[in-house]
Amino acid sequence: MNDARPFRFGVTTASAGSRREWVEKARRVEALGYSTLTVPDHFPDRLATVPAVMSALDATERLRVGSWVFCNDFRHPALLYKEAATLDLLSDGRFELGIGAGWLKAEYDMTGIPFDPPGVRVRRMEEAVRVVKGLAAEGPLDFAGDHYRITGLVGAPKLVQRPLPPLYIGGGGKRLLSFAAREADIVGVCAKALPQGGLDEQDITAASARRKVDWVRASAAERASMPELNVLLYAFEFTDDRSGAAQRHAAGFPGLTATDVLDSPHILIGTAEQMAEDLHRRRDSLGFSYIVLNTGVPEHLDQFAQVVALLAAQ
């Protein structure tokens, strides 16, 4: 399997106070050379995923826009297919579909949606992926699982991207990452979700990422090619003092050393050239070629565009 892929860069955000602000943000992301804009699926203080994705697609010409990620427990997979297929059709095939099992317990508590044990949520999401893929195929779908039953449903509308828009699944545990490796086009290596909700902020070391990538490679061994490997940047800082900045960031991640911070694939510190070197090294050793920034701040987008320009088409 050949892991080497060209770099591509994305931005994930769902914050805007007006249509104009959102449209300008999407156009800025495209103009700065990023490949994707992805929209999270959370309740408080965020735009709704589907209309925000469609608005960004309408406002741009080349930018790919995706869900990052649809929480499976917030909608039935038949509705998820219909929304995803409509976004794909109305964008002429620029939509990317991300789906996840859910991890933020506070949102479940606020909305009254049961926060089932991790195994239940993951199994339900696995069934949802099979339903979505079944509806993307020709003919009516019959599906009988533990969580969903579909009888004679024909998926509509039909997709522009076949057999499905690029499917993203991220995770931090072995079961979810192994499933993603078998089923997804893009696999995101993330911090591990905790059984009680939230993320394990110490689970972002290089050693942890290597273990997760090994799980992905083992489960994808029978595929014709390795899925695209993605990593989300939780933090980045442009500086000439890498050591001092790493010490400051380590204070925000209890249990991690400054060396852990510098080596973490989820953090970038240094000059634009040093960041580009780190990303090359991480792609060579771990396979990460799709890098996403967790920010919608215009100044951050402008800053990081230096790195995007250095690695364009590499």
C-alpha positions as semicolon CSV with decimal commas, in nm:
position;residue;x (nm);y (nm);z (nm)
1;M;0,000;0,000;0,000
2;N;0,130;0,345;-0,091
3;D;0,062;0,598;0,183
4;A;0,211;0,899;0,004
5;R;-0,056;1,149;-0,096
6;P;-0,031;1,518;-0,182
7;F;-0,100;1,751;0,107
8;R;-0,435;1,917;0,133
9;F;-0,556;2,155;0,400
10;G;-0,892;2,234;0,549
11;V;-1,060;2,459;0,802
12;T;-1,337;2,356;1,040
13;T;-1,568;2,622;1,181
14;A;-1,938;2,696;1,223
15;S;-1,931;3,048;1,363
16;A;-2,079;3,355;1,196
17;G;-2,309;3,635;1,301
18;S;-2,460;3,702;0,961
19;R;-2,494;3,563;0,610
20;R;-2,237;3,813;0,487
21;E;-1,981;3,706;0,749
22;W;-2,027;3,337;0,666
23;V;-2,007;3,389;0,289
24;E;-1,696;3,605;0,323
25;K;-1,534;3,343;0,545
26;A;-1,600;3,065;0,293
27;R;-1,463;3,277;0,008
28;R;-1,157;3,367;0,215
29;V;-1,085;3,000;0,284
30;E;-1,104;2,927;-0,089
31;A;-0,893;3,228;-0,191
32;L;-0,617;3,140;0,056
33;G;-0,568;2,798;-0,105
34;Y;-0,735;2,568;0,144
35;S;-0,903;2,263;-0,009
36;T;-1,196;2,222;0,225
37;L;-1,425;2,399;0,469
38;T;-1,593;2,165;0,713
39;V;-1,884;2,241;0,944
40;P;-1,922;2,077;1,288
41;D;-2,257;1,936;1,404
42;H;-2,310;2,078;1,753
43;F;-2,599;2,259;1,922
44;P;-2,473;2,557;2,127
45;D;-2,349;2,874;1,954
46;R;-2,309;2,715;1,610
47;L;-2,467;2,739;1,269
48;A;-2,677;2,440;1,163
49;T;-2,467;2,204;0,954
50;V;-2,677;2,149;0,640
51;P;-2,772;2,510;0,557
52;A;-2,421;2,632;0,647
53;V;-2,265;2,373;0,413
54;M;-2,502;2,466;0,130
55;S;-2,444;2,839;0,180
56;A;-2,066;2,789;0,165
57;L;-2,097;2,575;-0,146
58;D;-2,313;2,838;-0,315
59;A;-2,065;3,112;-0,227
60;T;-1,760;2,936;-0,372
61;E;-1,654;2,776;-0,700
62;R;-1,384;2,516;-0,624
63;L;-1,390;2,471;-0,248
64;R;-1,502;2,135;-0,116
65;V;-1,734;2,163;0,184
66;G;-1,817;1,889;0,429
67;S;-1,983;1,786;0,753
68;W;-1,733;1,749;1,037
69;V;-1,911;1,542;1,142
70;F;-2,280;1,464;1,141
71;C;-2,357;1,318;1,484
72;N;-2,537;0,996;1,404
73;D;-2,770;1,020;1,703
74;F;-2,912;1,355;1,588
75;R;-3,084;1,223;1,274
76;H;-3,205;0,900;1,114
77;P;-2,969;0,761;0,845
78;A;-3,243;0,776;0,581
79;L;-3,270;1,150;0,643
80;L;-2,890;1,174;0,653
81;Y;-2,866;1,013;0,309
82;K;-3,129;1,247;0,165
83;E;-2,956;1,557;0,301
84;A;-2,610;1,439;0,190
85;A;-2,732;1,344;-0,157
86;T;-2,907;1,679;-0,197
87;L;-2,593;1,868;-0,095
88;D;-2,392;1,659;-0,340
89;L;-2,638;1,719;-0,623
90;L;-2,682;2,093;-0,568
91;S;-2,305;2,149;-0,544
92;D;-2,221;1,950;-0,858
93;G;-2,023;1,704;-0,647
94;R;-1,824;1,922;-0,405
95;F;-1,967;1,780;-0,082
96;E;-1,775;1,555;0,159
97;L;-1,970;1,343;0,407
98;G;-1,842;1,303;0,762
99;I;-2,029;1,094;1,018
100;G;-1,951;1,011;1,381
101;A;-2,091;0,822;1,679
102;G;-2,120;1,125;1,908
103;W;-1,898;1,210;2,205
104;L;-2,007;1,536;2,371
105;K;-2,232;1,419;2,656
106;A;-2,329;1,773;2,756
107;E;-2,521;1,814;2,429
108;Y;-2,705;1,488;2,484
109;D;-2,799;1,602;2,835
110;M;-2,916;1,944;2,713
111;T;-3,136;1,795;2,441
112;G;-3,259;1,489;2,631
113;I;-3,110;1,248;2,378
114;P;-2,994;0,933;2,560
115;F;-2,614;0,910;2,583
116;D;-2,577;0,535;2,542
117;P;-2,257;0,346;2,627
118;P;-1,978;0,381;2,366
119;G;-2,028;0,034;2,220
120;V;-2,397;0,102;2,156
121;R;-2,333;0,438;1,990
122;V;-2,058;0,293;1,771
123;R;-2,271;-0,006;1,664
124;R;-2,558;0,226;1,580
125;M;-2,328;0,443;1,368
126;E;-2,192;0,135;1,189
127;E;-2,548;0,041;1,096
128;A;-2,615;0,398;0,981
129;V;-2,316;0,385;0,744
130;R;-2,450;0,063;0,594
131;V;-2,792;0,222;0,550
132;V;-2,644;0,529;0,378
133;K;-2,433;0,313;0,147
134;G;-2,734;0,094;0,074
135;L;-2,947;0,393;-0,021
136;A;-2,669;0,515;-0,250
137;A;-2,684;0,189;-0,444
138;E;-2,935;0,107;-0,716
139;G;-3,279;-0,026;-0,632
140;P;-3,480;-0,029;-0,312
141;L;-3,307;-0,102;0,020
142;D;-3,420;-0,358;0,275
143;F;-3,220;-0,346;0,597
144;A;-3,287;-0,507;0,934
145;G;-3,044;-0,420;1,212
146;D;-3,057;-0,381;1,588
147;H;-3,114;-0,006;1,560
148;Y;-3,263;0,063;1,214
149;R;-3,511;-0,108;0,985
150;I;-3,555;-0,002;0,623
151;T;-3,814;-0,160;0,395
152;G;-3,824;-0,099;0,020
153;L;-3,678;0,253;0,035
154;V;-3,517;0,392;-0,280
155;G;-3,247;0,649;-0,210
156;A;-3,324;0,989;-0,360
157;P;-3,192;1,207;-0,504
158;K;-2,919;1,019;-0,686
159;L;-2,564;1,121;-0,619
160;V;-2,326;1,309;-0,847
161;Q;-2,020;1,150;-0,681
162;R;-2,040;0,775;-0,708
163;P;-2,070;0,549;-0,529
164;L;-2,078;0,809;-0,248
165;P;-1,929;1,150;-0,166
166;P;-1,591;1,102;0,005
167;L;-1,677;0,946;0,341
168;Y;-1,491;1,070;0,649
169;I;-1,495;0,880;0,979
170;G;-1,268;0,981;1,266
171;G;-1,195;0,817;1,597
172;G;-0,950;0,745;1,873
173;G;-1,039;0,390;1,972
174;K;-0,948;0,065;1,803
175;R;-1,300;-0,047;1,711
176;L;-1,405;0,279;1,549
177;L;-1,076;0,332;1,367
178;S;-1,079;-0,026;1,240
179;F;-1,431;0,021;1,105
180;A;-1,329;0,352;0,947
181;A;-1,030;0,185;0,784
182;R;-1,259;-0,068;0,615
183;E;-1,543;0,166;0,517
184;A;-1,423;0,527;0,483
185;D;-1,234;0,717;0,216
186;I;-1,084;0,949;0,478
187;V;-0,988;0,834;0,828
188;G;-0,937;1,094;1,097
189;V;-0,704;1,010;1,385
190;C;-0,843;1,190;1,689
191;A;-0,805;1,204;2,064
192;K;-0,987;0,915;2,231
193;A;-1,345;0,981;2,342
194;L;-1,402;0,910;2,711
195;P;-1,685;0,674;2,818
196;Q;-1,835;0,950;3,032
197;G;-1,817;1,200;2,746
198;G;-1,553;1,445;2,629
199;L;-1,206;1,374;2,491
200;D;-0,885;1,250;2,651
201;E;-0,660;1,556;2,610
202;Q;-0,349;1,350;2,688
203;D;-0,420;1,114;2,397
204;I;-0,250;1,333;2,138
205;T;0,111;1,213;2,154
206;A;0,311;1,085;1,859
207;A;0,320;0,737;2,017
208;S;-0,058;0,734;2,049
209;A;-0,099;0,846;1,687
210;R;0,138;0,573;1,568
211;R;-0,062;0,307;1,751
212;K;-0,384;0,432;1,593
213;V;-0,234;0,446;1,244
214;D;-0,115;0,087;1,291
215;W;-0,475;-0,015;1,366
216;V;-0,593;0,162;1,051
217;R;-0,326;0,003;0,833
218;A;-0,398;-0,344;0,967
219;S;-0,772;-0,313;0,905
220;A;-0,725;-0,159;0,560
221;A;-0,474;-0,424;0,450
222;E;-0,713;-0,588;0,204
223;R;-0,818;-0,263;0,037
224;A;-0,666;-0,162;-0,294
225;S;-0,528;0,157;-0,139
226;M;-0,491;0,311;0,202
227;P;-0,760;0,563;0,304
228;E;-0,652;0,924;0,316
229;L;-0,527;0,995;0,670
230;N;-0,640;1,311;0,842
231;V;-0,537;1,489;1,159
232;L;-0,700;1,787;1,327
233;L;-0,471;2,063;1,459
234;Y;-0,588;2,152;1,809
235;A;-0,328;2,430;1,834
236;F;-0,063;2,607;1,629
237;E;0,167;2,901;1,697
238;F;0,405;3,092;1,474
239;T;0,721;3,171;1,670
240;D;1,100;3,173;1,658
241;D;1,108;3,029;2,012
242;R;0,984;2,673;1,967
243;S;1,106;2,561;2,307
244;G;0,940;2,839;2,503
245;A;0,613;2,806;2,311
246;A;0,612;2,429;2,365
247;Q;0,651;2,483;2,740
248;R;0,351;2,716;2,741
249;H;0,134;2,476;2,542
250;A;0,235;2,181;2,761
251;A;0,083;2,364;3,057
252;G;-0,253;2,338;2,881
253;F;-0,221;1,962;2,834
254;P;-0,160;1,814;3,182
255;G;0,070;1,514;3,169
256;L;0,245;1,615;2,846
257;T;0,599;1,746;2,825
258;A;0,727;2,016;2,593
259;T;0,882;1,740;2,380
260;D;0,542;1,564;2,363
261;V;0,389;1,890;2,240
262;L;0,649;1,943;1,969
263;D;0,613;1,584;1,847
264;S;0,232;1,572;1,862
265;P;0,069;1,555;1,515
266;H;-0,216;1,766;1,659
267;I;0,008;2,068;1,734
268;L;0,238;2,282;1,518
269;I;0,487;2,533;1,659
270;G;0,760;2,732;1,484
271;T;0,817;2,929;1,169
272;A;0,624;2,848;0,851
273;E;0,929;2,660;0,722
274;Q;0,961;2,457;1,044
275;M;0,592;2,372;1,034
276;A;0,626;2,254;0,674
277;E;0,922;2,036;0,774
278;D;0,724;1,888;1,063
279;L;0,431;1,809;0,835
280;H;0,661;1,641;0,583
281;R;0,812;1,433;0,861
282;R;0,471;1,334;0,996
283;R;0,348;1,237;0,652
284;D;0,659;1,023;0,597
285;S;0,633;0,848;0,933
286;L;0,257;0,837;0,998
287;G;0,090;0,904;0,663
288;F;-0,097;1,224;0,757
289;S;-0,158;1,424;0,439
290;Y;-0,493;1,594;0,510
291;I;-0,450;1,862;0,776
292;V;-0,744;2,056;0,921
293;L;-0,730;2,371;1,134
294;N;-0,983;2,410;1,413
295;T;-1,037;2,784;1,376
296;G;-1,248;3,038;1,196
297;V;-1,047;3,342;1,301
298;P;-0,951;3,533;0,982
299;E;-0,604;3,621;1,115
300;H;-0,534;3,252;1,185
301;L;-0,641;3,157;0,834
302;D;-0,412;3,420;0,686
303;Q;-0,117;3,311;0,901
304;F;-0,144;2,943;0,825
305;A;-0,187;3,011;0,453
306;Q;0,193;3,055;0,453
307;V;0,228;2,684;0,530
308;V;-0,041;2,591;0,278
309;A;0,151;2,780;0,008
310;L;0,479;2,609;0,096
311;L;0,326;2,261;0,065
312;A;0,090;2,316;-0,229
313;A;0,096;2,020;-0,470
314;Q;0,367;1,840;-0,267
